[in-house]
Amino acid sequence: MKLLIHACFIILLLLVTFFGVGPVLYADGVLTERLLTAAVVVILYATIGFLYSRAIKWIKRK
């Protein structure tokens, strides 16, 4: 169970990195578009990190 949780969150982080950071670095739009995308990516990282910490605590209690 622990291995499955770790694998799921690693895959989520890799997907956010690939599909989130790429458009921020290589966007050909205006600066506002890049900043908005970067803000969404940071919020996604924070959310995934929070959920990961909660999942680890849930596994330890179980």
Secondary structure, 3 states (H helix, E strand, C coil): CHHHHHHHHHHHHHHHHHHHHHHHHHCCCCHHHHHHHHHHHHHHHHHHHHHHHHHHHHHHHC
